Amino acid sequence: MPKGNEWLQSEFVAELKELAFALWDKGWGERNAGNISARLNPQQMDEWGVADMPATQWYDLPKPVPELAGQSMLMTASGAFMRHVRENPERDLGLVRFSADGAQFSPIAGYAGAGRPSSEMITHLLVHAERQDKGQSVIVHTHADWLLLMSHLHDQTSEAFTKTLWRMCSESLMFFPDGIGVVPWMLPGSLEIGEASGELAKTHRLILWAYHGVLAAGDSLDDAFGLIETADKAAMVYCQGRMAGTTLPGITDDQIKMLGKHLGVTPIYSL
């Protein structure tokens, strides 16, 4: 294997490849939909033999992200098909380094064939900037079917959307007591949607982009994926109830309070 490509054989990349395929297999990753990123720690960079890889060309970010200054990140490529990541990781994945002031990035490995990081890179960076001190280093964005449909059927305020998901099944409060932040429709890949997502990431690990998809921050690939699975299951119950001609009452406010006390979690919104 060429020097500097050892990272492609890492356990983390193996897990990421399987996750990318799972996103497609669930029907969430149509064509080149979705993207994944992970902040890398110095130990990973050393183990992968890329800590000293040179930055050969710098590109300006739409907005400086000083919180990530000097850090490195693994990110899927712009245009990558999730179903092909495990077959072509050297093309569909890459490593980037951020400048000392957080205003620029440089690809240092991967992205074979003149590829570039995801077009939604700025959103990932602004969410990472808010979540890195809260223990989350992985971000997964995908087009989860039921959450997407629910954004067409439901009040798009974060509080109302969250409470409905909590009411649909007990696991919702268990895994996202911090709720789901909802961004109204904005231009995909824009700084505007990135800034709105970063603002919501101050309090939420799950962020829904109306009529588009969902983004989750996790402390591992499985954690981020599991958050989306849980929220999408609750959205499915809600949507199927609507399709049956009813609005399901679900778990009551008092029951949610009881559940929170039992689980030792505090719901972000009062009930």
Long-range contacts (C-beta under 8 A, 24 or more apart in sequence): 3-49, 4-49, 4-50, 4-53, 4-109, 5-90, 5-109, 6-48, 6-49, 6-50, 7-48, 7-49, 7-50, 7-74, 7-95, 7-109, 7-110, 8-89, 8-90, 8-93, 8-110, 10-44, 10-47, 10-48, 12-38, 12-44, 12-74, 12-221, 13-74, 13-89, 13-93, 15-221, 15-222, 16-74, 16-85, 16-93, 16-221, 17-85, 17-86, 17-89, 18-86, 19-140, 19-221, 19-222, 19-225, 20-76, 20-82, 20-83, 20-85, 20-86, 20-92, 21-82, 21-83, 21-85, 21-86, 22-225, 23-82, 23-140, 23-142, 23-225, 24-81, 24-82, 24-83, 25-83, 26-144, 27-145, 28-142, 28-143, 28-144, 28-145, 28-213, 29-81, 29-82, 29-83, 29-142, 29-143, 30-143, 31-81, 32-79, 32-80, 32-81, 32-82, 33-82, 33-142, 33-143, 33-213, 34-76, 34-82, 34-140, 34-141, 34-142, 34-143, 34-213, 35-75, 35-76, 35-80, 35-118, 35-120, 35-124, 35-141, 36-75, 36-76, 36-138, 36-139, 36-140, 36-141, 36-221, 37-73, 37-74, 37-75, 37-76, 37-118, 37-121, 37-124, 37-128, 37-138, 37-139, 38-73, 38-74, 38-75, 38-137, 38-138, 38-139, 38-221, 39-68, 39-71, 39-72, 39-73, 39-128, 39-132, 39-137, 39-138, 40-71, 40-72, 40-73, 40-74, 40-95, 41-137, 45-72, 50-95, 50-108, 50-109, 53-95, 53-97, 53-108, 53-109, 54-108, 55-97, 55-106, 55-108, 56-106, 56-108, 57-106, 57-107, 58-99, 58-104, 58-105, 58-106, 59-104, 59-105, 59-106, 60-103, 60-104, 61-102, 61-103, 61-104, 61-105, 61-121, 61-122, 61-125, 62-122, 62-191, 62-194, 63-122, 63-126, 63-191, 63-194, 63-195, 64-101, 64-102, 64-103, 65-98, 65-102, 65-122, 65-125, 65-126, 65-128, 65-129, 66-101, 66-102, 66-103, 67-102, 67-128, 67-129, 67-132, 68-98, 68-102, 68-125, 68-128, 68-129, 68-132, 69-98, 69-99, 69-100, 69-101, 69-102, 70-97, 70-98, 70-99, 70-100, 70-102, 71-97, 71-98, 72-96, 72-97, 72-98, 72-108, 73-98, 73-124, 73-128, 75-117, 75-118, 75-121, 75-124, 76-117, 76-118, 77-110, 77-111, 77-115, 77-116, 77-117, 77-118, 78-115, 78-116, 78-117, 78-118, 78-119, 79-115, 80-115, 80-118, 82-142, 91-115, 119-188, 119-189, 120-188, 120-189, 120-194, 122-189, 122-191, 122-194, 123-189, 123-193, 123-194, 123-197, 123-198, 123-215, 125-194, 126-194, 126-195, 126-197, 126-198, 126-201, 127-197, 127-198, 127-201, 127-207, 127-215, 127-217, 128-217, 129-198, 130-198, 130-201, 130-202, 131-201, 131-205, 131-217, 135-219, 136-205, 136-217, 136-218, 136-219, 136-223, 136-224, 137-219, 138-217, 138-218, 138-219, 138-220, 138-221, 138-223, 138-224, 139-215, 139-216, 139-217, 139-218, 139-224, 140-215, 140-216, 140-218, 140-221, 140-224, 140-225, 140-228, 141-213, 141-214, 141-215, 141-216, 142-213, 142-214, 142-228, 143-212, 143-213, 143-214, 144-213, 144-214, 144-228, 144-231, 144-232, 144-235, 145-232, 145-236, 146-232, 146-233, 146-235, 146-236, 146-238, 146-239, 147-208, 147-213, 147-214, 147-228, 147-231, 147-232, 147-235, 148-211, 148-212, 148-213, 148-214, 149-235, 149-239, 150-235, 150-238, 150-239, 151-182, 151-208, 151-210, 151-211, 151-212, 152-211, 153-238, 153-239, 153-242, 154-238, 156-182, 156-184, 156-210, 157-182, 158-182, 158-200, 158-204, 159-269, 161-208, 162-268, 162-269, 163-269, 163-271, 164-234, 164-238, 164-250, 165-231, 165-234, 165-235, 165-238, 166-234, 166-251, 166-256, 166-267, 167-248, 167-249, 167-250, 167-251, 167-252, 167-256, 168-233, 168-234, 168-235, 168-237, 168-238, 168-248, 168-250, 168-251, 169-233, 169-234, 169-237, 169-251, 170-251, 170-259, 171-230, 171-233, 171-234, 172-230, 172-231, 172-234, 173-256, 173-259, 173-260, 173-263, 173-265, 173-267, 174-259, 174-263, 174-265, 175-226, 175-227, 175-230, 176-205, 176-206, 176-227, 176-230, 176-231, 177-260, 177-263, 177-265, 177-266, 177-267, 177-268, 178-203, 178-204, 178-205, 178-206, 178-268, 179-203, 179-204, 179-206, 179-267, 179-268, 179-269, 180-204, 180-206, 180-207, 180-208, 180-214, 180-231, 181-206, 181-207, 181-208, 182-207, 182-208, 182-210, 183-207, 183-208, 183-209, 183-210, 184-210, 185-209, 185-210, 185-211, 185-212, 188-212, 203-268, 204-268, 206-231
